[in-house]
Amino acid sequence: MKYFIWHFSKYRFFKAFVAIAFLTMVCFFAFASEDRNVFASNLFLRTLADLYSFFQFPTHILFWRFFSSHEVLYFAGLVINALLYAFIIEIGFVSETVYKIKKEEAKEEKKKA
């Protein structure tokens, strides 16, 4: 586990956060326009609107009363979700990197033995 912390990239975490936040924003606007019948409904718009429920998880699904009480809390919950998903993505990259390093070390150790 000594490698785990060292391979956490703040830059990659930020990029993942920005990408997820952008997707959340796009899906939010698609959901709002679908709900209010602003645009003609098509498959792409409906798919984005349905995907918005994924970006609401876990804060809005588990703590709906709290996050729906004020607009600021509602959008703060979406930011928390984006941070959580970015963290999960970054941990996946770090785990893969650590796995590759340990695999290479095991090969080197076998060569020495």
Biopython code that builds the backbone (N, CA, C, O; Angstrom):
import numpy as np
from Bio.PDB.StructureBuilder import StructureBuilder

atoms = [
    (1, "MET", "N", (0.806, -1.202, 0.000)),
    (1, "MET", "CA", (0.000, 0.000, 0.000)),
    (1, "MET", "C", (0.847, 1.264, 0.000)),
    (1, "MET", "O", (0.308, 2.370, -0.013)),
    (2, "LYS", "N", (2.146, 1.115, 0.014)),
    (2, "LYS", "CA", (2.986, 2.309, 0.043)),
    (2, "LYS", "C", (2.911, 3.094, -1.269)),
    (2, "LYS", "O", (3.275, 4.270, -1.293)),
    (3, "TYR", "N", (2.454, 2.481, -2.349)),
    (3, "TYR", "CA", (2.381, 3.162, -3.633)),
    (3, "TYR", "C", (1.071, 3.910, -3.824)),
    (3, "TYR", "O", (0.987, 4.826, -4.642)),
    (4, "PHE", "N", (0.075, 3.530, -3.087)),
    (4, "PHE", "CA", (-1.274, 3.982, -3.365)),
    (4, "PHE", "C", (-1.426, 5.495, -3.342)),
    (4, "PHE", "O", (-1.964, 6.066, -4.291)),
    (5, "ILE", "N", (-0.977, 6.152, -2.304)),
    (5, "ILE", "CA", (-1.143, 7.599, -2.162)),
    (5, "ILE", "C", (-0.312, 8.357, -3.190)),
    (5, "ILE", "O", (-0.745, 9.399, -3.683)),
    (6, "TRP", "N", (0.837, 7.867, -3.512)),
    (6, "TRP", "CA", (1.747, 8.603, -4.388)),
    (6, "TRP", "C", (1.245, 8.699, -5.819)),
    (6, "TRP", "O", (1.658, 9.598, -6.552)),
    (7, "HIS", "N", (0.377, 7.807, -6.229)),
    (7, "HIS", "CA", (-0.094, 7.813, -7.610)),
    (7, "HIS", "C", (-1.423, 8.519, -7.804)),
    (7, "HIS", "O", (-1.965, 8.518, -8.909)),
    (8, "PHE", "N", (-1.957, 9.122, -6.751)),
    (8, "PHE", "CA", (-3.186, 9.890, -6.869)),
    (8, "PHE", "C", (-2.865, 11.203, -7.563)),
    (8, "PHE", "O", (-2.102, 12.014, -7.037)),
    (9, "SER", "N", (-3.437, 11.418, -8.735)),
    (9, "SER", "CA", (-3.159, 12.608, -9.535)),
    (9, "SER", "C", (-4.271, 13.638, -9.350)),
    (9, "SER", "O", (-5.419, 13.400, -9.725)),
    (10, "LYS", "N", (-3.922, 14.770, -8.774)),
    (10, "LYS", "CA", (-4.915, 15.828, -8.583)),
    (10, "LYS", "C", (-5.396, 16.371, -9.924)),
    (10, "LYS", "O", (-6.563, 16.736, -10.066)),
    (11, "TYR", "N", (-4.507, 16.425, -10.896)),
    (11, "TYR", "CA", (-4.874, 16.925, -12.218)),
    (11, "TYR", "C", (-5.886, 15.995, -12.894)),
    (11, "TYR", "O", (-6.876, 16.456, -13.463)),
    (12, "ARG", "N", (-5.635, 14.694, -12.830)),
    (12, "ARG", "CA", (-6.553, 13.722, -13.428)),
    (12, "ARG", "C", (-7.890, 13.731, -12.682)),
    (12, "ARG", "O", (-8.946, 13.587, -13.299)),
    (13, "PHE", "N", (-7.847, 13.899, -11.353)),
    (13, "PHE", "CA", (-9.062, 14.015, -10.550)),
    (13, "PHE", "C", (-9.859, 15.241, -10.973)),
    (13, "PHE", "O", (-11.081, 15.167, -11.106)),
    (14, "PHE", "N", (-9.179, 16.375, -11.188)),
    (14, "PHE", "CA", (-9.851, 17.600, -11.613)),
    (14, "PHE", "C", (-10.473, 17.439, -12.998)),
    (14, "PHE", "O", (-11.594, 17.889, -13.234)),
    (15, "LYS", "N", (-9.747, 16.798, -13.914)),
    (15, "LYS", "CA", (-10.289, 16.574, -15.252)),
    (15, "LYS", "C", (-11.532, 15.694, -15.197)),
    (15, "LYS", "O", (-12.513, 15.961, -15.891)),
    (16, "ALA", "N", (-11.496, 14.658, -14.384)),
    (16, "ALA", "CA", (-12.663, 13.792, -14.247)),
    (16, "ALA", "C", (-13.830, 14.561, -13.637)),
    (16, "ALA", "O", (-14.976, 14.384, -14.053)),
    (17, "PHE", "N", (-13.546, 15.412, -12.656)),
    (17, "PHE", "CA", (-14.598, 16.211, -12.031)),
    (17, "PHE", "C", (-15.240, 17.157, -13.038)),
    (17, "PHE", "O", (-16.464, 17.271, -13.093)),
    (18, "VAL", "N", (-14.422, 17.831, -13.829)),
    (18, "VAL", "CA", (-14.950, 18.774, -14.818)),
    (18, "VAL", "C", (-15.803, 18.040, -15.848)),
    (18, "VAL", "O", (-16.874, 18.520, -16.222)),
    (19, "ALA", "N", (-15.340, 16.885, -16.306)),
    (19, "ALA", "CA", (-16.093, 16.120, -17.303)),
    (19, "ALA", "C", (-17.438, 15.657, -16.735)),
    (19, "ALA", "O", (-18.465, 15.756, -17.408)),
    (20, "ILE", "N", (-17.432, 15.157, -15.511)),
    (20, "ILE", "CA", (-18.675, 14.681, -14.904)),
    (20, "ILE", "C", (-19.601, 15.845, -14.590)),
    (20, "ILE", "O", (-20.814, 15.736, -14.771)),
    (21, "ALA", "N", (-19.044, 16.959, -14.123)),
    (21, "ALA", "CA", (-19.871, 18.138, -13.845)),
    (21, "ALA", "C", (-20.520, 18.650, -15.131)),
    (21, "ALA", "O", (-21.686, 19.044, -15.124)),
    (22, "PHE", "N", (-19.770, 18.644, -16.229)),
    (22, "PHE", "CA", (-20.329, 19.073, -17.509)),
    (22, "PHE", "C", (-21.459, 18.139, -17.953)),
    (22, "PHE", "O", (-22.512, 18.601, -18.391)),
    (23, "LEU", "N", (-21.238, 16.829, -17.839)),
    (23, "LEU", "CA", (-22.284, 15.868, -18.203)),
    (23, "LEU", "C", (-23.515, 16.029, -17.310)),
    (23, "LEU", "O", (-24.647, 15.905, -17.778)),
    (24, "THR", "N", (-23.290, 16.304, -16.033)),
    (24, "THR", "CA", (-24.413, 16.529, -15.123)),
    (24, "THR", "C", (-25.203, 17.755, -15.545)),
    (24, "THR", "O", (-26.434, 17.743, -15.536)),
    (25, "MET", "N", (-24.492, 18.815, -15.916)),
    (25, "MET", "CA", (-25.161, 20.043, -16.336)),
    (25, "MET", "C", (-25.978, 19.815, -17.615)),
    (25, "MET", "O", (-27.123, 20.255, -17.713)),
    (26, "VAL", "N", (-25.388, 19.135, -18.576)),
    (26, "VAL", "CA", (-26.092, 18.854, -19.832)),
    (26, "VAL", "C", (-27.331, 17.999, -19.570)),
    (26, "VAL", "O", (-28.401, 18.264, -20.118)),
    (27, "CYS", "N", (-27.182, 16.980, -18.736)),
    (27, "CYS", "CA", (-28.322, 16.114, -18.426)),
    (27, "CYS", "C", (-29.382, 16.867, -17.632)),
    (27, "CYS", "O", (-30.574, 16.611, -17.801)),
    (28, "PHE", "N", (-28.969, 17.790, -16.770)),
    (28, "PHE", "CA", (-29.928, 18.600, -16.017)),
    (28, "PHE", "C", (-30.763, 19.456, -16.961)),
    (28, "PHE", "O", (-31.984, 19.528, -16.820)),
    (29, "PHE", "N", (-30.109, 20.106, -17.926)),
    (29, "PHE", "CA", (-30.848, 20.935, -18.873)),
    (29, "PHE", "C", (-31.747, 20.087, -19.780)),
    (29, "PHE", "O", (-32.848, 20.507, -20.136)),
    (30, "ALA", "N", (-31.276, 18.907, -20.147)),
    (30, "ALA", "CA", (-32.112, 18.011, -20.950)),
    (30, "ALA", "C", (-33.321, 17.557, -20.148)),
    (30, "ALA", "O", (-34.429, 17.481, -20.679)),
    (31, "PHE", "N", (-33.114, 17.258, -18.875)),
    (31, "PHE", "CA", (-34.222, 16.848, -18.010)),
    (31, "PHE", "C", (-35.234, 17.977, -17.847)),
    (31, "PHE", "O", (-36.443, 17.749, -17.909)),
    (32, "ALA", "N", (-34.739, 19.192, -17.638)),
    (32, "ALA", "CA", (-35.630, 20.346, -17.464)),
    (32, "ALA", "C", (-36.415, 20.627, -18.749)),
    (32, "ALA", "O", (-37.613, 20.906, -18.699)),
    (33, "SER", "N", (-35.742, 20.552, -19.890)),
    (33, "SER", "CA", (-36.446, 20.823, -21.149)),
    (33, "SER", "C", (-37.430, 19.714, -21.483)),
    (33, "SER", "O", (-38.487, 19.976, -22.057)),
    (34, "GLU", "N", (-37.099, 18.494, -21.136)),
    (34, "GLU", "CA", (-38.028, 17.377, -21.359)),
    (34, "GLU", "C", (-39.236, 17.507, -20.435)),
    (34, "GLU", "O", (-40.365, 17.217, -20.831)),
    (35, "ASP", "N", (-38.991, 17.942, -19.206)),
    (35, "ASP", "CA", (-40.071, 18.078, -18.229)),
    (35, "ASP", "C", (-41.049, 19.186, -18.617)),
    (35, "ASP", "O", (-42.252, 19.068, -18.387)),
    (36, "ARG", "N", (-40.533, 20.244, -19.197)),
    (36, "ARG", "CA", (-41.376, 21.389, -19.550)),
    (36, "ARG", "C", (-41.783, 21.404, -21.026)),
    (36, "ARG", "O", (-42.412, 22.357, -21.486)),
    (37, "ASN", "N", (-41.430, 20.361, -21.761)),
    (37, "ASN", "CA", (-41.753, 20.244, -23.183)),
    (37, "ASN", "C", (-41.271, 21.443, -23.991)),
    (37, "ASN", "O", (-42.008, 21.983, -24.815)),
    (38, "VAL", "N", (-40.031, 21.853, -23.748)),
    (38, "VAL", "CA", (-39.459, 22.995, -24.448)),
    (38, "VAL", "C", (-39.087, 22.622, -25.881)),
    (38, "VAL", "O", (-39.365, 23.370, -26.818)),
    (39, "PHE", "N", (-38.463, 21.470, -26.041)),
    (39, "PHE", "CA", (-38.036, 21.021, -27.364)),
    (39, "PHE", "C", (-38.852, 19.804, -27.782)),
    (39, "PHE", "O", (-39.476, 19.137, -26.956)),
    (40, "ALA", "N", (-38.832, 19.535, -29.068)),
    (40, "ALA", "CA", (-39.475, 18.315, -29.552)),
    (40, "ALA", "C", (-38.707, 17.120, -28.995)),
    (40, "ALA", "O", (-37.479, 17.069, -29.070)),
    (41, "SER", "N", (-39.420, 16.192, -28.453)),
    (41, "SER", "CA", (-38.788, 15.043, -27.819)),
    (41, "SER", "C", (-38.158, 14.145, -28.877)),
    (41, "SER", "O", (-38.794, 13.799, -29.873)),
    (42, "ASN", "N", (-36.922, 13.779, -28.653)),
    (42, "ASN", "CA", (-36.250, 12.821, -29.510)),
    (42, "ASN", "C", (-35.481, 11.842, -28.626)),
    (42, "ASN", "O", (-35.403, 12.034, -27.413)),
    (43, "LEU", "N", (-34.925, 10.816, -29.212)),
    (43, "LEU", "CA", (-34.262, 9.763, -28.461)),
    (43, "LEU", "C", (-33.065, 10.295, -27.681)),
    (43, "LEU", "O", (-32.871, 9.924, -26.523)),
    (44, "PHE", "N", (-32.267, 11.150, -28.292)),
    (44, "PHE", "CA", (-31.073, 11.674, -27.626)),
    (44, "PHE", "C", (-31.454, 12.498, -26.403)),
    (44, "PHE", "O", (-30.858, 12.336, -25.338)),
    (45, "LEU", "N", (-32.429, 13.368, -26.541)),
    (45, "LEU", "CA", (-32.864, 14.212, -25.434)),
    (45, "LEU", "C", (-33.473, 13.374, -24.310)),
    (45, "LEU", "O", (-33.213, 13.633, -23.135)),
    (46, "ARG", "N", (-34.269, 12.386, -24.657)),
    (46, "ARG", "CA", (-34.849, 11.520, -23.635)),
    (46, "ARG", "C", (-33.778, 10.709, -22.920)),
    (46, "ARG", "O", (-33.859, 10.497, -21.710)),
    (47, "THR", "N", (-32.771, 10.255, -23.667)),
    (47, "THR", "CA", (-31.684, 9.500, -23.049)),
    (47, "THR", "C", (-30.916, 10.365, -22.057)),
    (47, "THR", "O", (-30.620, 9.927, -20.946)),
    (48, "LEU", "N", (-30.594, 11.588, -22.456)),
    (48, "LEU", "CA", (-29.905, 12.494, -21.534)),
    (48, "LEU", "C", (-30.764, 12.808, -20.320)),
    (48, "LEU", "O", (-30.256, 12.871, -19.201)),
    (49, "ALA", "N", (-32.048, 13.004, -20.527)),
    (49, "ALA", "CA", (-32.955, 13.298, -19.418)),
    (49, "ALA", "C", (-33.037, 12.104, -18.457)),
    (49, "ALA", "O", (-33.072, 12.291, -17.240)),
    (50, "ASP", "N", (-33.067, 10.906, -18.986)),
    (50, "ASP", "CA", (-33.101, 9.722, -18.131)),
    (50, "ASP", "C", (-31.772, 9.502, -17.417)),
    (50, "ASP", "O", (-31.744, 8.985, -16.301)),
    (51, "LEU", "N", (-30.694, 9.885, -18.044)),
    (51, "LEU", "CA", (-29.365, 9.736, -17.437)),
    (51, "LEU", "C", (-29.174, 10.671, -16.250)),
    (51, "LEU", "O", (-28.300, 10.443, -15.413)),
    (52, "TYR", "N", (-29.977, 11.709, -16.175)),
    (52, "TYR", "CA", (-29.858, 12.662, -15.073)),
    (52, "TYR", "C", (-30.102, 11.992, -13.715)),
    (52, "TYR", "O", (-29.510, 12.395, -12.714)),
    (53, "SER", "N", (-30.956, 10.991, -13.674)),
    (53, "SER", "CA", (-31.202, 10.307, -12.400)),
    (53, "SER", "C", (-29.943, 9.600, -11.900)),
    (53, "SER", "O", (-29.750, 9.458, -10.693)),
    (54, "PHE", "N", (-29.088, 9.159, -12.821)),
    (54, "PHE", "CA", (-27.809, 8.566, -12.423)),
    (54, "PHE", "C", (-26.920, 9.606, -11.757)),
    (54, "PHE", "O", (-26.263, 9.308, -10.760)),
    (55, "PHE", "N", (-26.889, 10.815, -12.291)),
    (55, "PHE", "CA", (-26.027, 11.856, -11.731)),
    (55, "PHE", "C", (-26.580, 12.423, -10.425)),
    (55, "PHE", "O", (-25.858, 13.111, -9.703)),
    (56, "GLN", "N", (-27.838, 12.148, -10.110)),
    (56, "GLN", "CA", (-28.396, 12.575, -8.829)),
    (56, "GLN", "C", (-28.016, 11.620, -7.700)),
    (56, "GLN", "O", (-28.104, 11.992, -6.529)),
    (57, "PHE", "N", (-27.606, 10.430, -8.019)),
    (57, "PHE", "CA", (-27.272, 9.444, -7.001)),
    (57, "PHE", "C", (-25.895, 9.727, -6.436)),
    (57, "PHE", "O", (-25.030, 10.094, -7.231)),
    (58, "PRO", "N", (-25.600, 9.600, -5.178)),
    (58, "PRO", "CA", (-26.398, 9.133, -4.058)),
    (58, "PRO", "C", (-27.067, 10.241, -3.237)),
    (58, "PRO", "O", (-27.992, 9.954, -2.477)),
    (59, "THR", "N", (-26.628, 11.488, -3.367)),
    (59, "THR", "CA", (-27.123, 12.512, -2.442)),
    (59, "THR", "C", (-28.608, 12.772, -2.589)),
    (59, "THR", "O", (-29.324, 12.813, -1.588)),
    (60, "HIS", "N", (-29.087, 12.947, -3.799)),
    (60, "HIS", "CA", (-30.487, 13.308, -3.986)),
    (60, "HIS", "C", (-31.431, 12.122, -3.799)),
    (60, "HIS", "O", (-32.598, 12.305, -3.455)),
    (61, "ILE", "N", (-30.941, 10.933, -4.020)),
    (61, "ILE", "CA", (-31.766, 9.748, -3.829)),
    (61, "ILE", "C", (-31.891, 9.428, -2.338)),
    (61, "ILE", "O", (-32.982, 9.126, -1.857)),
    (62, "LEU", "N", (-30.786, 9.494, -1.617)),
    (62, "LEU", "CA", (-30.791, 9.118, -0.207)),
    (62, "LEU", "C", (-31.245, 10.241, 0.719)),
    (62, "LEU", "O", (-31.879, 9.978, 1.741)),
    (63, "PHE", "N", (-30.933, 11.474, 0.381)),
    (63, "PHE", "CA", (-31.228, 12.610, 1.265)),
    (63, "PHE", "C", (-32.075, 13.653, 0.545)),
    (63, "PHE", "O", (-31.743, 14.838, 0.570)),
    (64, "TRP", "N", (-33.159, 13.233, -0.092)),
    (64, "TRP", "CA", (-33.964, 14.120, -0.924)),
    (64, "TRP", "C", (-34.548, 15.286, -0.138)),
    (64, "TRP", "O", (-34.536, 16.416, -0.625)),
    (65, "ARG", "N", (-35.049, 15.044, 1.043)),
    (65, "ARG", "CA", (-35.670, 16.129, 1.818)),
    (65, "ARG", "C", (-34.679, 17.235, 2.131)),
    (65, "ARG", "O", (-35.024, 18.415, 2.087)),
    (66, "PHE", "N", (-33.460, 16.860, 2.445)),
    (66, "PHE", "CA", (-32.454, 17.867, 2.773)),
    (66, "PHE", "C", (-32.031, 18.654, 1.539)),
    (66, "PHE", "O", (-32.012, 19.884, 1.568)),
    (67, "PHE", "N", (-31.693, 17.966, 0.464)),
    (67, "PHE", "CA", (-31.154, 18.637, -0.716)),
    (67, "PHE", "C", (-32.225, 19.337, -1.548)),
    (67, "PHE", "O", (-31.897, 20.205, -2.357)),
    (68, "SER", "N", (-33.475, 18.988, -1.372)),
    (68, "SER", "CA", (-34.524, 19.673, -2.124)),
    (68, "SER", "C", (-35.094, 20.874, -1.374)),
    (68, "SER", "O", (-35.983, 21.558, -1.881)),
    (69, "SER", "N", (-34.589, 21.132, -0.173)),
    (69, "SER", "CA", (-35.143, 22.223, 0.629)),
    (69, "SER", "C", (-34.723, 23.604, 0.126)),
    (69, "SER", "O", (-35.410, 24.588, 0.400)),
    (70, "HIS", "N", (-33.617, 23.695, -0.599)),
    (70, "HIS", "CA", (-33.144, 24.986, -1.100)),
    (70, "HIS", "C", (-32.371, 24.760, -2.396)),
    (70, "HIS", "O", (-31.753, 23.712, -2.583)),
    (71, "GLU", "N", (-32.411, 25.748, -3.289)),
    (71, "GLU", "CA", (-31.732, 25.612, -4.590)),
    (71, "GLU", "C", (-30.231, 25.445, -4.435)),
    (71, "GLU", "O", (-29.615, 24.661, -5.156)),
    (72, "VAL", "N", (-29.642, 26.171, -3.507)),
    (72, "VAL", "CA", (-28.190, 26.089, -3.304)),
    (72, "VAL", "C", (-27.807, 24.683, -2.847)),
    (72, "VAL", "O", (-26.819, 24.119, -3.317)),
    (73, "LEU", "N", (-28.585, 24.129, -1.940)),
    (73, "LEU", "CA", (-28.313, 22.764, -1.480)),
    (73, "LEU", "C", (-28.498, 21.756, -2.610)),
    (73, "LEU", "O", (-27.757, 20.777, -2.700)),
    (74, "TYR", "N", (-29.481, 21.994, -3.467)),
    (74, "TYR", "CA", (-29.721, 21.085, -4.585)),
    (74, "TYR", "C", (-28.485, 21.006, -5.490)),
    (74, "TYR", "O", (-28.033, 19.916, -5.842)),
    (75, "PHE", "N", (-27.952, 22.160, -5.856)),
    (75, "PHE", "CA", (-26.785, 22.160, -6.744)),
    (75, "PHE", "C", (-25.507, 21.772, -6.002)),
    (75, "PHE", "O", (-24.588, 21.224, -6.611)),
    (76, "ALA", "N", (-25.434, 22.044, -4.703)),
    (76, "ALA", "CA", (-24.298, 21.576, -3.914)),
    (76, "ALA", "C", (-24.280, 20.049, -3.873)),
    (76, "ALA", "O", (-23.211, 19.439, -3.902)),
    (77, "GLY", "N", (-25.451, 19.438, -3.807)),
    (77, "GLY", "CA", (-25.533, 17.981, -3.858)),
    (77, "GLY", "C", (-25.037, 17.421, -5.177)),
    (77, "GLY", "O", (-24.390, 16.375, -5.206)),
    (78, "LEU", "N", (-25.336, 18.109, -6.267)),
    (78, "LEU", "CA", (-24.832, 17.665, -7.570)),
    (78, "LEU", "C", (-23.312, 17.774, -7.641)),
    (78, "LEU", "O", (-22.652, 16.921, -8.236)),
    (79, "VAL", "N", (-22.760, 18.818, -7.038)),
    (79, "VAL", "CA", (-21.295, 18.971, -6.997)),
    (79, "VAL", "C", (-20.682, 17.858, -6.151)),
    (79, "VAL", "O", (-19.652, 17.294, -6.520)),
    (80, "ILE", "N", (-21.305, 17.541, -5.029)),
    (80, "ILE", "CA", (-20.809, 16.447, -4.183)),
    (80, "ILE", "C", (-20.824, 15.134, -4.959)),
    (80, "ILE", "O", (-19.876, 14.353, -4.875)),
    (81, "ASN", "N", (-21.879, 14.890, -5.703)),
    (81, "ASN", "CA", (-21.949, 13.675, -6.525)),
    (81, "ASN", "C", (-20.837, 13.650, -7.569)),
    (81, "ASN", "O", (-20.197, 12.618, -7.771)),
    (82, "ALA", "N", (-20.603, 14.782, -8.231)),
    (82, "ALA", "CA", (-19.545, 14.839, -9.246)),
    (82, "ALA", "C", (-18.180, 14.588, -8.613)),
    (82, "ALA", "O", (-17.340, 13.899, -9.193)),
    (83, "LEU", "N", (-17.958, 15.145, -7.422)),
    (83, "LEU", "CA", (-16.695, 14.891, -6.716)),
    (83, "LEU", "C", (-16.555, 13.418, -6.356)),
    (83, "LEU", "O", (-15.474, 12.843, -6.478)),
    (84, "LEU", "N", (-17.642, 12.815, -5.915)),
    (84, "LEU", "CA", (-17.609, 11.397, -5.558)),
    (84, "LEU", "C", (-17.295, 10.529, -6.770)),
    (84, "LEU", "O", (-16.460, 9.629, -6.689)),
    (85, "TYR", "N", (-17.957, 10.794, -7.890)),
    (85, "TYR", "CA", (-17.692, 10.009, -9.095)),
    (85, "TYR", "C", (-16.275, 10.232, -9.617)),
    (85, "TYR", "O", (-15.637, 9.291, -10.091)),
    (86, "ALA", "N", (-15.780, 11.456, -9.536)),
    (86, "ALA", "CA", (-14.401, 11.723, -9.954)),
    (86, "ALA", "C", (-13.422, 10.980, -9.057)),
    (86, "ALA", "O", (-12.422, 10.449, -9.540)),
    (87, "PHE", "N", (-13.696, 10.935, -7.764)),
    (87, "PHE", "CA", (-12.833, 10.207, -6.832)),
    (87, "PHE", "C", (-12.836, 8.714, -7.150)),
    (87, "PHE", "O", (-11.786, 8.072, -7.125)),
    (88, "ILE", "N", (-13.998, 8.165, -7.446)),
    (88, "ILE", "CA", (-14.075, 6.740, -7.793)),
    (88, "ILE", "C", (-13.287, 6.446, -9.066)),
    (88, "ILE", "O", (-12.596, 5.431, -9.147)),
    (89, "ILE", "N", (-13.386, 7.321, -10.047)),
    (89, "ILE", "CA", (-12.627, 7.137, -11.290)),
    (89, "ILE", "C", (-11.132, 7.202, -11.024)),
    (89, "ILE", "O", (-10.371, 6.382, -11.537)),
    (90, "GLU", "N", (-10.707, 8.176, -10.222)),
    (90, "GLU", "CA", (-9.284, 8.324, -9.923)),
    (90, "GLU", "C", (-8.759, 7.125, -9.135)),
    (90, "GLU", "O", (-7.651, 6.657, -9.398)),
    (91, "ILE", "N", (-9.522, 6.627, -8.188)),
    (91, "ILE", "CA", (-9.117, 5.441, -7.432)),
    (91, "ILE", "C", (-8.975, 4.239, -8.369)),
    (91, "ILE", "O", (-8.094, 3.401, -8.175)),
    (92, "GLY", "N", (-9.832, 4.154, -9.373)),
    (92, "GLY", "CA", (-9.692, 3.083, -10.361)),
    (92, "GLY", "C", (-8.382, 3.182, -11.129)),
    (92, "GLY", "O", (-7.707, 2.174, -11.339)),
    (93, "PHE", "N", (-8.020, 4.388, -11.549)),
    (93, "PHE", "CA", (-6.741, 4.578, -12.242)),
    (93, "PHE", "C", (-5.560, 4.270, -11.329)),
    (93, "PHE", "O", (-4.591, 3.640, -11.753)),
    (94, "VAL", "N", (-5.643, 4.712, -10.081)),
    (94, "VAL", "CA", (-4.564, 4.457, -9.129)),
    (94, "VAL", "C", (-4.427, 2.968, -8.871)),
    (94, "VAL", "O", (-3.309, 2.455, -8.825)),
    (95, "SER", "N", (-5.523, 2.270, -8.704)),
    (95, "SER", "CA", (-5.482, 0.823, -8.468)),
    (95, "SER", "C", (-4.847, 0.095, -9.643)),
    (95, "SER", "O", (-4.059, -0.831, -9.451)),
    (96, "GLU", "N", (-5.184, 0.506, -10.848)),
    (96, "GLU", "CA", (-4.582, -0.107, -12.036)),
    (96, "GLU", "C", (-3.082, 0.151, -12.088)),
    (96, "GLU", "O", (-2.310, -0.748, -12.420)),
    (97, "THR", "N", (-2.667, 1.361, -11.765)),
    (97, "THR", "CA", (-1.249, 1.705, -11.774)),
    (97, "THR", "C", (-0.491, 0.891, -10.733)),
    (97, "THR", "O", (0.576, 0.349, -11.021)),
    (98, "VAL", "N", (-1.038, 0.804, -9.533)),
    (98, "VAL", "CA", (-0.389, 0.043, -8.462)),
    (98, "VAL", "C", (-0.318, -1.431, -8.832)),
    (98, "VAL", "O", (0.683, -2.092, -8.555)),
    (99, "TYR", "N", (-1.367, -1.952, -9.455)),
    (99, "TYR", "CA", (-1.360, -3.354, -9.886)),
    (99, "TYR", "C", (-0.241, -3.608, -10.892)),
    (99, "TYR", "O", (0.463, -4.613, -10.798)),
    (100, "LYS", "N", (-0.077, -2.709, -11.843)),
    (100, "LYS", "CA", (0.994, -2.875, -12.836)),
    (100, "LYS", "C", (2.363, -2.809, -12.190)),
    (100, "LYS", "O", (3.250, -3.582, -12.550)),
    (101, "ILE", "N", (2.555, -1.903, -11.246)),
    (101, "ILE", "CA", (3.851, -1.777, -10.568)),
    (101, "ILE", "C", (4.163, -3.040, -9.779)),
    (101, "ILE", "O", (5.279, -3.556, -9.837)),
    (102, "LYS", "N", (3.177, -3.533, -9.043)),
    (102, "LYS", "CA", (3.403, -4.752, -8.256)),
    (102, "LYS", "C", (3.663, -5.954, -9.148)),
    (102, "LYS", "O", (4.454, -6.829, -8.795)),
    (103, "LYS", "N", (3.009, -6.006, -10.294)),
    (103, "LYS", "CA", (3.231, -7.099, -11.236)),
    (103, "LYS", "C", (4.659, -7.061, -11.778)),
    (103, "LYS", "O", (5.317, -8.095, -11.891)),
    (104, "GLU", "N", (5.136, -5.850, -12.115)),
    (104, "GLU", "CA", (6.517, -5.713, -12.597)),
    (104, "GLU", "C", (7.516, -6.059, -11.503)),
    (104, "GLU", "O", (8.537, -6.688, -11.778)),
    (105, "GLU", "N", (7.238, -5.658, -10.264)),
    (105, "GLU", "CA", (8.137, -5.993, -9.163)),
    (105, "GLU", "C", (8.184, -7.494, -8.933)),
    (105, "GLU", "O", (9.242, -8.036, -8.615)),
    (106, "ALA", "N", (7.058, -8.170, -9.087)),
    (106, "ALA", "CA", (7.027, -9.623, -8.916)),
    (106, "ALA", "C", (7.860, -10.306, -10.003)),
    (106, "ALA", "O", (8.544, -11.293, -9.732)),
    (107, "LYS", "N", (7.803, -9.780, -11.237)),
    (107, "LYS", "CA", (8.621, -10.338, -12.310)),
    (107, "LYS", "C", (10.103, -10.149, -12.025)),
    (107, "LYS", "O", (10.902, -11.063, -12.227)),
    (108, "GLU", "N", (10.469, -8.956, -11.555)),
    (108, "GLU", "CA", (11.863, -8.684, -11.227)),
    (108, "GLU", "C", (12.339, -9.560, -10.070)),
    (108, "GLU", "O", (13.487, -10.005, -10.053)),
    (109, "GLU", "N", (11.469, -9.802, -9.121)),
    (109, "GLU", "CA", (11.823, -10.641, -7.978)),
    (109, "GLU", "C", (12.007, -12.083, -8.411)),
    (109, "GLU", "O", (12.869, -12.788, -7.886)),
    (110, "LYS", "N", (11.200, -12.524, -9.369)),
    (110, "LYS", "CA", (11.349, -13.891, -9.893)),
    (110, "LYS", "C", (12.670, -14.040, -10.634)),
    (110, "LYS", "O", (13.324, -15.079, -10.544)),
    (111, "LYS", "N", (13.065, -12.998, -11.368)),
    (111, "LYS", "CA", (14.329, -13.059, -12.110)),
    (111, "LYS", "C", (15.510, -13.152, -11.155)),
    (111, "LYS", "O", (16.486, -13.846, -11.438)),
    (112, "LYS", "N", (15.426, -12.458, -10.029)),
    (112, "LYS", "CA", (16.508, -12.485, -9.056)),
    (112, "LYS", "C", (16.603, -13.844, -8.368)),
    (112, "LYS", "O", (17.693, -14.283, -8.001)),
    (113, "ALA", "N", (15.477, -14.499, -8.197)),
    (113, "ALA", "CA", (15.478, -15.779, -7.466)),
    (113, "ALA", "C", (15.910, -16.927, -8.318)),
    (113, "ALA", "O", (15.961, -18.062, -7.845)),
]
sb = StructureBuilder()
sb.init_structure("model")
sb.init_model(0)
sb.init_chain("A")
sb.init_seg("    ")
for serial, (resi, resn, name, xyz) in enumerate(atoms, 1):
    if name == "N":
        sb.init_residue(resn, " ", resi, " ")
    sb.init_atom(name, np.array(xyz, "f"), 0.0, 1.0, " ", f" {name:<3s}", serial, name[0])
structure = sb.get_structure()
